[in-house]
Amino acid sequence: MTFRKLAAAAAALSLTAAPMVAQAAPQRVAAPADEASEMGGSTWILAILAFAAIIAAVIIAAGNDDDPVSP
C-alpha cells in the first residue's frame, strides 16, 4: 500500500468517525441562576437613541452648506 492510499484511507476514516465522536461527547448544561440580573435595562431606550442618532446623521449629512470655503 502506498503512502497516498494510506493517507486517503486515514482521511476517510476520520471523516466517518467524526460524527460518532461528536455525538458521544458529554453535553454541557447551563447552571440555573439564583437571582435575576439587576443591570437589565430597557431595550426600547437604546432603540430610540439609535433611531435618533440615525436621523441626526441624515440631517447633518443633508445640510445646506453651499457657502464657499475660499473668498
Backbone as CSV, one residue per row, in Angstrom:
resi,resn,N_x,N_y,N_z,CA_x,CA_y,CA_z,C_x,C_y,C_z
1,MET,0.852,-1.169,0.000,0.000,0.000,0.000,0.896,1.230,0.000
2,THR,0.615,2.153,-0.885,1.453,3.342,-0.959,1.016,4.355,0.091
3,PHE,1.855,5.358,0.232,1.572,6.380,1.239,0.306,7.162,0.892
4,ARG,0.057,7.393,-0.405,-1.149,8.130,-0.810,-2.412,7.380,-0.428
5,LYS,-2.411,6.071,-0.668,-3.588,5.276,-0.329,-3.791,5.217,1.179
6,LEU,-2.701,5.161,1.917,-2.793,5.147,3.370,-3.336,6.476,3.898
7,ALA,-2.874,7.594,3.312,-3.365,8.913,3.728,-4.835,9.078,3.375
8,ALA,-5.229,8.595,2.193,-6.638,8.686,1.782,-7.515,7.839,2.695
9,ALA,-7.050,6.662,3.066,-7.819,5.801,3.966,-7.950,6.428,5.354
10,ALA,-6.877,7.057,5.833,-6.943,7.723,7.140,-7.896,8.906,7.107
11,ALA,-7.893,9.652,6.020,-8.808,10.789,5.898,-10.256,10.325,5.844
12,ALA,-10.521,9.272,5.088,-11.879,8.740,5.005,-12.344,8.211,6.356
13,LEU,-11.475,7.548,7.064,-11.827,7.027,8.385,-12.132,8.154,9.365
14,SER,-11.338,9.217,9.316,-11.582,10.330,10.235,-12.875,11.060,9.890
15,LEU,-13.215,11.143,8.597,-14.474,11.784,8.217,-15.683,10.964,8.642
16,THR,-15.572,9.662,8.595,-16.706,8.839,9.007,-16.817,8.726,10.520
17,ALA,-15.716,8.841,11.239,-15.751,8.697,12.692,-16.085,10.000,13.408
18,ALA,-15.930,11.125,12.753,-16.137,12.421,13.417,-17.553,12.599,13.970
19,PRO,-18.622,12.290,13.231,-19.970,12.467,13.816,-20.224,11.578,15.029
20,MET,-19.681,10.378,15.013,-19.888,9.476,16.155,-19.159,9.994,17.388
21,VAL,-17.983,10.546,17.203,-17.219,11.078,18.331,-17.919,12.311,18.885
22,ALA,-18.450,13.158,17.993,-19.141,14.372,18.449,-20.426,14.023,19.195
23,GLN,-21.099,12.974,18.758,-22.334,12.573,19.420,-22.064,11.972,20.791
24,ALA,-20.943,11.330,20.953,-20.619,10.690,22.221,-20.083,11.672,23.258
25,ALA,-19.769,12.892,22.838,-19.239,13.888,23.773,-20.320,14.281,24.783
26,PRO,-19.948,14.500,26.037,-20.950,14.881,27.038,-21.504,16.280,26.748
27,GLN,-22.789,16.426,26.963,-23.455,17.707,26.717,-23.351,18.587,27.952
28,ARG,-23.010,19.846,27.735,-22.900,20.782,28.851,-24.239,21.477,29.061
29,VAL,-24.640,21.603,30.298,-25.907,22.233,30.645,-25.606,23.448,31.506
30,ALA,-26.276,24.554,31.216,-26.065,25.772,31.986,-26.648,25.617,33.387
31,ALA,-25.954,26.181,34.353,-26.433,26.141,35.737,-27.535,27.179,35.915
32,PRO,-28.537,26.871,36.698,-29.613,27.837,36.908,-29.129,29.037,37.733
33,ALA,-29.619,30.200,37.386,-29.255,31.413,38.113,-30.174,31.576,39.323
34,ASP,-29.580,31.958,40.445,-30.377,32.133,41.657,-31.170,33.429,41.625
35,GLU,-30.538,34.493,41.150,-31.207,35.787,41.127,-31.136,36.366,39.723
36,ALA,-32.091,37.195,39.420,-32.095,37.853,38.119,-31.101,39.007,38.141
37,SER,-30.623,39.374,36.980,-29.670,40.469,36.879,-30.366,41.796,37.133
38,GLU,-29.725,42.658,37.882,-30.288,43.970,38.157,-29.852,44.999,37.120
39,MET,-28.955,44.604,36.199,-28.451,45.537,35.203,-29.283,45.511,33.927
40,GLY,-30.310,44.694,33.875,-31.118,44.582,32.666,-31.947,45.837,32.458
41,GLY,-31.538,46.682,31.528,-32.266,47.901,31.230,-33.286,47.672,30.137
42,SER,-33.879,48.746,29.705,-34.881,48.664,28.659,-34.226,48.766,27.295
43,THR,-34.582,47.872,26.408,-34.033,47.925,25.052,-34.717,49.002,24.229
44,TRP,-35.883,49.429,24.679,-36.578,50.492,23.947,-35.789,51.782,23.993
45,ILE,-35.141,52.057,25.101,-34.361,53.286,25.220,-33.206,53.259,24.234
46,LEU,-32.530,52.135,24.122,-31.432,52.015,23.166,-31.926,52.126,21.733
47,ALA,-33.082,51.558,21.440,-33.634,51.637,20.093,-33.993,53.079,19.727
48,ILE,-34.570,53.805,20.668,-34.930,55.207,20.413,-33.679,56.055,20.231
49,LEU,-32.656,55.819,21.052,-31.410,56.569,20.894,-30.729,56.263,19.568
50,ALA,-30.731,55.017,19.139,-30.135,54.648,17.855,-30.892,55.288,16.706
51,PHE,-32.217,55.278,16.787,-33.034,55.909,15.747,-32.778,57.413,15.695
52,ALA,-32.669,58.059,16.840,-32.390,59.495,16.880,-31.004,59.797,16.326
53,ALA,-30.036,58.937,16.588,-28.689,59.143,16.056,-28.679,59.013,14.538
54,ILE,-29.443,58.085,13.998,-29.519,57.926,12.546,-30.178,59.134,11.911
55,ILE,-31.260,59.609,12.496,-31.949,60.802,11.970,-31.025,62.011,12.036
56,ALA,-30.298,62.179,13.131,-29.373,63.308,13.256,-28.257,63.219,12.216
57,ALA,-27.749,62.023,11.962,-26.698,61.860,10.964,-27.203,62.201,9.574
58,VAL,-28.442,61.831,9.261,-29.017,62.157,7.953,-29.216,63.659,7.823
59,ILE,-29.683,64.307,8.866,-29.904,65.757,8.819,-28.575,66.490,8.660
60,ILE,-27.559,66.052,9.377,-26.245,66.700,9.274,-25.649,66.474,7.893
61,ALA,-25.799,65.285,7.338,-25.224,64.972,6.031,-25.949,65.721,4.910
62,ALA,-27.234,65.960,5.076,-28.012,66.625,4.041,-28.105,68.125,4.268
63,GLY,-27.310,68.660,5.187,-27.357,70.089,5.476,-26.986,70.933,4.275
64,ASN,-27.538,72.119,4.201,-27.292,73.039,3.088,-26.076,73.889,3.411
65,ASP,-24.913,73.422,3.076,-23.674,74.139,3.329,-23.078,74.579,1.999
66,ASP,-23.769,75.510,1.314,-23.329,75.935,-0.016,-22.414,77.136,0.022
67,ASP,-21.997,77.577,1.197,-21.111,78.732,1.279,-19.711,78.338,0.761
68,PRO,-19.078,79.223,0.000,-17.730,78.914,-0.491,-16.731,78.911,0.648
69,VAL,-15.725,78.086,0.546,-14.714,77.966,1.580,-13.684,79.078,1.436
70,SER,-13.290,79.357,0.198,-12.305,80.413,-0.018,-12.983,81.689,-0.510
71,PRO,-12.448,82.874,-0.176,-13.106,84.127,-0.609,-12.918,84.434,-2.074
